[in-house]
Amino acid sequence: MKVLKNKKTLELAIVLLVFLVVNLLSQVFQKHITLNDGRSWDGVFYYRVATQISNGHKISADAPFVYRIGTPFLVAEFFKGHILAGFKAVNIVANLIAVLLFVIWLRIYMDDWRIRVLLVTLFITQWHGPVRFTYFDPTYTDPWMYVFLLMGLIAIQRIKSKPGFLAVAGLGLITFVGVLFREILLILPLTLAFITNPLPAWNDIFVSFTWKKCIQLLKKPYYPFIFVFLFGIAGFFVVHYLASQTNDYSFTQTAMDWVSNKPIPTYVLAIFITYGPLIVLPIFSWRRSLHILWEHQDMLVFLLGMMLIGWIGGSDTERFLYWAMPVIYLLIGLFIQENKSLLKSPWLILVLGASTIFSQRLFWTVADYPNQFKTPIPVFSILSDRFQYLDLWSFFAQRTVQVVSLVEYFLFSGILIVWMKLRRSFPMSIRSED
C-alpha cells in the first residue's frame, strides 16, 4: 500500500513538473496571435461577451459563440478591466484542473503509472491541445470544456460502479454548468445512457440484429440519463435566455453544409494531425480496441459522438476530434500496457518517439497570423517557427502540404503496422533484437 501511494505521489509530481515546464516555456517562447488585437477569430465574440458581462450590459453577439458564456463570465468576474489577460489566466487554471482530472480518469482503467504519465504528457505537450494553445490564442473556451468533459466521464464511471441518486444528480449538475461553457456537454447524458451496454455483441450485430432486437434495445439503456439530459436542457435554455444572437446561425444548416463540404481525405488527415502516429497502435490492434469499446459502450458512444462533431462541427476539425482525447489516449495506453514485449525494441521506440515529437511540434511554436513566411515541406507536421499558420490545419492547408502530410502518415503507418506484425509473428526475433 505504501509503495502504491509513493508511486502515485511520484506520478503526480512528474505530471505537475511537466505542466509547469511547458507553461513556463510557452510563456517565454510562444507569442500571442496579433489578429484583431490579439482576439483571433472566434475570440472576438468571446471578448465582446466578457466585456458586456463586465459592464452589466445585455449579452449579444454572433452565435454559436454568444451562448458559451461560462468562460467570459469567469473573466468578467475576476479580471474586470483586464479582459485579454483574464482569458489567459482562467484558461491556465482550467488546464491545470483538466490535467489532474485526466490523471484520475486514467487511474480508473490503467495500472501502470509510467504509461499514465506518458499519456498526460502527450496531453500537456500537444501543440493544438489546451495547455499550449492557450498561449497562442487565449480567448477561446476549450480549456474549461475539457474540465467538465473529464468531470462528467469520471462521474459516469462512478455511476457504473456505485449507482445512486446522488451520483446521477452530481452528473446532472456537471452537465448543467458545463453547457453554460460549451453546448457539447450535452453528450454526457447520451454517454450515460449506454453504461448498461444495451447493444448486442458486436460480432453478432450484423448476423442476428433484427427489428425485434432493435425494439428490445429500447428497454435496456440506463434511463436515469433522462434526468441528466433535463439538467443539460435547462442549462441550454438558461444561456438562450441570457444571451441573444446577432446573426442567422443555425447548427442544423451548418452541420448539413459540412457533411457535403468536408472531403474524406481531409478528415483522415485531421485524425493523424490530431493524435499523431500513435493513433496507429489501437488501429493495429483493432479487434482488441473494438472489444474494449463494446465492453464499455458509454465510451464507444462518446467517441462516435466526437468523431461526428469533428465532421460536421466546423473547419477546426482537429480541435473537435481532440475532444475525444480521454478515450483515444486510453486506448493507446491500454495497447502499450498489454503489448510491452511487442514495443520493447529500442529502434521501434526511437522511431515512435521521434515521429510523435514531430507531430506534436514539441520544439516549435505556432506562427503568428497573418505573416509573410513561406511554409517548408512538412515532416508529419511543420518543423519550423516560420510558416503560414493555416497550413497547420487539415482543412485550410495548401494542397501540397495536405498531400505530402497525408502520404507521409500513410506510408509511416504501413511501415509501422508491418514492423509490429513481424515482431508479433516472429517472437524469437523480438528476443534477439531486445
Long-range contacts (C-beta under 8 A, 24 or more apart in sequence): 7-113, 8-107, 8-113, 10-113, 11-103, 11-113, 11-116, 11-117, 12-103, 14-117, 15-99, 15-100, 15-103, 15-117, 15-120, 15-121, 15-124, 18-117, 18-120, 18-121, 18-124, 18-125, 19-95, 19-96, 19-99, 19-124, 19-131, 22-124, 22-125, 22-131, 22-132, 23-92, 23-95, 23-131, 23-135, 26-131, 26-132, 26-134, 26-135, 27-135, 29-365, 30-132, 30-135, 30-136, 30-365, 30-366, 31-136, 31-365, 31-368, 32-135, 32-136, 32-137, 32-138, 33-136, 33-137, 33-368, 33-369, 34-368, 34-369, 35-368, 35-369, 35-370, 38-84, 38-138, 38-139, 39-84, 39-139, 40-137, 40-139, 40-140, 42-139, 42-140, 43-87, 43-137, 43-138, 43-139, 43-140, 44-139, 46-71, 46-72, 46-87, 46-139, 46-140, 46-141, 47-72, 47-83, 47-84, 47-87, 47-139, 49-243, 50-75, 50-76, 50-83, 50-86, 50-87, 51-76, 51-83, 53-77, 54-80, 54-81, 54-83, 58-244, 59-242, 59-243, 59-244, 60-243, 60-244, 60-245, 60-246, 61-243, 61-245, 61-246, 62-245, 62-246, 62-247, 62-249, 63-245, 63-246, 63-247, 63-249, 64-183, 64-249, 64-251, 66-243, 66-244, 66-245, 66-246, 67-183, 67-239, 67-240, 67-243, 67-245, 68-141, 68-180, 68-181, 68-182, 68-183, 68-239, 69-180, 69-181, 69-239, 69-242, 69-243, 70-141, 70-144, 70-177, 70-178, 70-180, 70-181, 70-182, 71-141, 71-143, 71-144, 71-181, 73-180, 74-144, 84-138, 84-139, 87-138, 87-139, 87-140, 88-134, 88-135, 88-138, 90-143, 90-144, 91-130, 91-134, 91-138, 91-140, 91-143, 91-144, 92-134, 92-143, 94-130, 94-143, 94-144, 94-146, 94-147, 95-130, 95-131, 95-134, 95-143, 95-146, 97-147, 98-130, 98-143, 98-146, 98-147, 98-150, 99-123, 99-124, 99-131, 101-147, 101-150, 101-151, 101-154, 102-150, 102-326, 104-150, 104-154, 105-150, 105-153, 105-154, 105-157, 105-326, 105-330, 106-329, 106-330, 106-333, 108-154, 108-157, 109-330, 109-334, 110-330, 110-333, 110-334, 110-337, 111-337, 112-337, 115-333, 115-336, 115-337, 116-333, 118-333, 118-336, 119-329, 119-330, 119-332, 119-333, 122-278, 122-329, 122-356, 122-360, 123-325, 123-329, 125-360, 125-362, 126-322, 126-360, 127-360, 127-361, 127-362, 127-364, 127-366, 127-381, 127-392, 128-273, 128-274, 128-318, 128-319, 128-322, 128-392, 129-322, 129-325, 132-366, 133-366, 136-365, 136-366, 141-181, 141-182, 142-182, 142-319, 144-181, 144-182, 145-178, 145-181, 145-182, 145-184, 145-185, 145-323, 146-323, 146-325, 148-174, 148-175, 148-177, 148-178, 148-181, 148-182, 148-185, 149-178, 149-184, 149-185, 149-188, 149-323, 149-326, 150-326, 151-178, 152-178, 152-185, 152-188, 152-191, 153-188, 153-191, 153-302, 153-326, 156-188, 156-191, 156-192, 156-195, 156-298, 159-192, 159-195, 159-222, 159-224, 160-195, 160-298, 163-224, 168-192, 168-224, 168-227, 168-228, 169-227, 171-228, 172-227, 172-228, 172-230, 172-231, 172-232, 173-231, 175-228, 175-229, 175-231, 175-232, 175-235, 176-231, 176-232, 176-234, 176-235, 177-235, 178-232, 178-235, 179-232, 179-235, 179-236, 179-239, 180-235, 180-238, 180-239, 183-236, 184-309, 184-323, 185-232, 185-235, 186-229, 186-232, 186-233, 186-236, 187-302, 187-305, 187-306, 188-228, 188-232, 189-225, 189-226, 189-228, 189-229, 189-231, 189-232, 190-225, 190-229, 190-301, 190-305, 191-298, 191-299, 191-301, 191-302, 191-305, 192-222, 192-224, 192-225, 192-228, 192-298, 193-221, 193-222, 193-223, 193-225, 193-298, 193-301, 194-221, 194-222, 194-297, 194-298, 194-300, 194-301, 195-222, 195-297, 195-298, 196-220, 196-221, 196-222, 197-294, 197-295, 197-296, 197-297, 198-297, 199-294, 199-297, 201-294, 202-290, 202-291, 202-294, 254-312, 254-314, 255-312, 255-313, 256-312, 258-311, 258-312, 258-313, 258-314, 259-311, 259-312, 262-311, 262-312, 262-317, 262-395, 265-402, 265-406, 266-317, 266-394, 266-395, 266-402, 267-310, 267-311, 267-317, 267-394, 268-406, 269-394, 269-402, 269-405, 269-406, 269-409, 270-310, 270-317, 270-318, 270-321, 270-393, 270-394, 270-395, 271-321, 272-359, 272-380, 272-405, 272-406, 272-409, 273-318, 273-359, 273-381, 273-392, 273-393, 273-394, 273-405, 274-317, 274-318, 274-321, 274-322, 275-321, 275-322, 275-328, 275-332, 276-355, 276-356, 276-359, 276-360, 276-380, 277-352, 277-355, 277-356, 277-359, 277-380, 277-409, 277-412, 277-413, 277-416, 278-332, 278-352, 278-356, 279-328, 279-332, 280-412, 280-413, 280-416, 280-417, 281-331, 281-332, 281-335, 281-336, 282-328, 282-331, 282-332, 282-334, 282-335, 283-413, 283-417, 284-335, 284-416, 284-417, 284-420, 284-421, 285-335, 285-339, 288-335, 288-338, 289-331, 289-335, 292-331, 292-334, 293-327, 293-331, 299-327, 299-330, 302-326, 302-327, 303-327, 303-328, 315-393, 315-395, 315-396, 316-393, 316-395, 317-393, 317-394, 317-395, 318-393, 318-394, 341-430, 342-420, 342-423, 342-424, 342-430, 344-430, 344-434, 345-423, 345-430, 345-433, 345-434, 347-433, 348-419, 348-420, 348-423, 351-416, 352-416, 355-380, 355-412, 358-383, 366-392, 375-401, 377-404, 378-404, 378-405, 378-408, 379-408, 380-405, 380-408, 380-409, 380-412, 381-405
